[in-house]
Amino acid sequence: MYVLYFLLLMFLWVSPVSSAEPLRISVSQTPLSLPFYVADSQGYFAAEGVKVRINEVVGGHRTMQQLLEGSADLATSSEAVVMFNSFQRNDFAVIASFVTSDDDVKVVTRADTGIDQPRQLAGKLIGTVTGAASHYFLETLLLLNGVDPTSVRLRNLQPEAMVEALKKREVDAIAIWEPFPFKACKAVTGAKLLPKSTVYRLTFNLIVNKKLFGIRDDELVGILRALDRAEQFIKRRPQEAKAILLNRLKLENDFVDWIWPRYNYRLSLDQSLLTTLEGEARWARQERLVDGSKSPNYLNFVNPGPLSRVSPAAVTIIR
């Protein structure tokens, strides 16, 4: 009798952990998400004691949508998507940036448009994903080249429609993230990239539904530990990491070699993230892309707790 009672107590004690539902992570299909692909393929999530279910979609705007509608617990997305959604709700927070790049978003045009420099985009029809990093990059690029953004006609396109729209001459140029610029250069006759610009450093972030905080913190820490192991793998074994990226996204060798130097895979939560969010918010309000006369306090959209347990030195946000 006492043995049965003891076993029942043991079952009740361990069941909340052992029966926990996998954390659902919505991951954007992009080279930026390589740490997730490595952690998944190398079994790092399981090794850190975390059950995850990864769902891949095209674009951080879609991963964020899944998080907000409740079909995902975590999402990977740019800080621009965080900014746009921060004007509508505050039930999510960034727990880490896991990669940065100042050359992921690009503008691609065709030779027949006569566009060689950003200043020549005035009066042109440009395809981009409005409300995402590509939108912010494009308008920042225009402003820094003396082009009034209102002089440009924007067409909101989904990423997978970009190449075809440029090919069919439905737009004069596209502003979009990789791998779509590479695909456009391959598929569109006369396609060319506008000169590289460092006007914008994109961060890709891990965003969490706030209802997980205080309940599944240990699992969030486990996910970050797995990503940290994955990023060490990328640094030490780049050829194997490239092979994982090729296989996961069905890419070409020359593309992976081309984009490889453009990404810095490193866990962080630094002050520049807040600065970028605040700058993007001012721009969005000035352009009347969001409702509200005041920007949110972005300290409320960052939770450094989990990353502080993994790598305290990676957190440099001033609170």
N, C-alpha and C positions, 0 to 999 in steps of 0.2 A: 504493500500500500504506500509506504513512504517512498519507495523507488518510483512508483507511478507519479506521485505528487512532485517529486524532484524533477522528473523528466518533463512534466507539464510546465513547471516554472521555467525550466531551461528553454522550452519551446517558445513560451511567451516572451522571454528575454531576448532571444536571438531573432525572432520572426520579423520585427520591424526593419532590421537591417537586411536580412537575407532575402526578404520578399519585396524589397523596395523596387519600384518600377524603374526601368532604365531611364536615364536622363536623355531627353530627345534634343538633339543638336541639329539645327538647320544650318548647313554649310554651303557657302557660295562656291560654285564651280569656277575656280580661278586658280592660277599659280599662287596667289596670295594665301590660299588655304592649305598649302603643302604641309605645314606642321600637323594638321589633322589627318591628312592622308598617311603620313609617316607613323604617327602614333597609333592609328588604326591598323595599319599593315604589320607593324612590329609588336602589336599586342601590349602597348604601353598603358592603355586605359585599364585593361584587365589587370595588368601587373600592379597598378596603383589602387586596385580594389574598387574600380568604378564600372558600373554597367552603363553603356551608352548606346543609343540608336541614332545613327547619322542619316539625315535626309539631305540629299544634294539638290540644289536648285540653281538656276542661272540668275545671279545678281543679288547683292546685299539688300536691295530694296524688297526683294521677295522673301529673303530669310527673315527680315525684320517683320514683314507682314505675318509670317507664320508665328513668330513669337507673340505678336500683339493679339492675334486671333486665338491663341491658346493651343495651337497644334505643335508648338515647339517650346522647350524650356529655356534653351539657349540659342543664340544666333551669332553668326559672323557677319560683320558689316563695316562699312566705312564710317568715320565719324560724321560725315555729312548727313547720312541717313539718320544717325542719332539726333543730330541737330534739328532736322526737319520734324521728326516725330516728337521732339521735346516740347514743341508748342501745342501739342494736342493731349499729351498724357505724361505721367511721371512714374509709371509702375515698372520701369526697367532701369538697369544700370550697367555700366561697363566695369568688368573686373580685371581686364588686361587688354593692352594692345599686343599683338603677337607678330606683327610685321609692319614695316614702313617702306615707302617707295616714293621717290620724286619723279618717277618716269613710268608709271603704270598706265595712266590715262593719257591718250594722245588724240590729236586731230589728224584725220586722214581725208584727203581730197583726191581729185582726178586731174590729170594734166590738162584736160580740155576746159577746165573752169578758169584757168589763168591765175589760180591762187598759189602763191609761193611763200607768202609771209602772213602772219596772223592779222596784220592791219588790212589785208585784202579780203577779210571775211565780212566786212561791212556790206550790208545789202544782200547777203547770201542766205540761202536756206540750209540750215544745219540740223542734222539729226542728233539727238542726245537723249539720255534718260533724265527727265526732269525730276527734281527732288532727290538726286543722288550725287555722288562724287563727281561724275562727269559733267553735270550741270554747273556745279561750283567751279570746277577747273576751267570750263569754257568761258564763263563770264569774267573770271579773274584774269584769264589770258587776254580777253578783249580789252578790259579796262587798262591793263598794263601796257597795251600796245596802242592806246589812244582811240579805241573803237567804242562808241556808245552801244551798249548791249541792246538798246531798243531799236538800233538800226539793223539788227540781225533777226531774221525770222527763224524761230525754233520749231522743230517738229519732234514731238515726244514719241520715241520709238523704243521698243524692247530691244535688249542687246542682240538677240539672235536675228532680228530683222535688219540690223544695220548694214551688213555687207550687201545684201540684196538691194536695199534702197539706194546705196551708192552706185552699185553696178547698173541699175536700171535708170540712173540719172533722176531719181525722185528727190534727191537732195544733192547739194553741192559739196557737202563735207559731212563728216561724222565725228563726234567727240565721244570717245568710249574707252573703256578699260580693256586690258589684255584678257584673253587672246584675240579679241575681235580686230584690233588694228593689224595684227599679223595676218589674220585670215583675209582681211580686205586687201592687203598688199599682194597676197597670193592670187586672189580670185578676180580682182577688178583690173581691167586693162588701164594702164596709165595711172594706177593708184600711187600715191606718194604721201609720206609723212611730212607734216610741217616741222620746222626746226624744233629740236628739243627745248622744252621750257622747264625751269625749276620754280615756277610760280606757286607750286602747291606740293606739299608733302602729304601724301595720303597715308592714313593709318588704318589698318584693319584690326577690328576689335572683337573681343568676346563679350557679348551682351547677355544679361541674365534677367529673367523675370524676378522681381524683388520678392515674390512670395517664397522663393527658395531660401532666402537669407534667414539664418537662425534655425533652419530645419535640415538643410542638406549641405551645410558649409563644408564638412569634411570631404564630400564628393566633389564640390567645386575646387577645393584644394587639390584633390587627386587628379582632376582634369588638367589643372595648371601644371602639376608635376609631370604629367604625361607629355604635355606640350613642351615643357622645358627639356625633357629627354629627347623629344623629337627634334628640337632645334639644335641640340648638341650633335645629334645624328647628322643633320643637314650640313653642319660645319665640318665634321670629321670625315664623313663619307659622302661627299657630294655626288659622285657618280651613281651610287646606289639611290640617293635621294632623287636624282634626275630620272632614273628608271621608274621609280614609284610615281613620279609626276606624269611621265609619259604614259604609263599604263592606266593611271586613274582618269586622266582627261583625254586620252586617245590623241595625244599631240604628236607633232613631228620633232625629230631630233634637232633640226636646225632652229626651230622655234625655242626649244628649251635652252639651247646654248646661247641664243640671242638675248633672252630675257633674264637669264640667271644672274648676271651682275647687278640687276636693277632692284633687287629686293634685299632688305636687311631683316632677317628673321631673328627677333629677340623679344622676350617678354618685357613689358614695361608699363608703367603708369606715370608719365611725367607731366610737368607743368605745361609743356607745349601742346598737349592734347586739349587742356582747358583753354589755352590761348586760341587755338584753332577753332574750337567750338564757339567761342565768344565772337571771333571775327566772322565766322560763317553766319552766325545768328544776326549780327548787325547787317551784313549784306542781305540776308533773306528778308529782314524787316524793311530795309531801304528800298528793295525791289518789289516789296509787297507780295512776296511769295508765301508769306505766312501771316496769320492773324495774331495781333498783339502789339502793344506799344512798348513792351518791355521784354527783354530776353530772360530766359530762365536762369537760375543759379546752377551752373553746371557741376558744382560740387555735389549737388543732390543726384547727379546722374553717374557718379563714380563711386565704387565701393572698393577701397584698397585692401580690405581685410584679408581675403583669400590669397592675393599675391604677396602680401606682407609675410604670410606664413611659409611661402615657397622661396621667395627671394626678396628680403627686406630692402636690399640695395636697389632693386628695380623700381621701387616706389619713391618718386621725388616730388609728388604733388604737395603743394603747400595748402594746408587746410586752416 
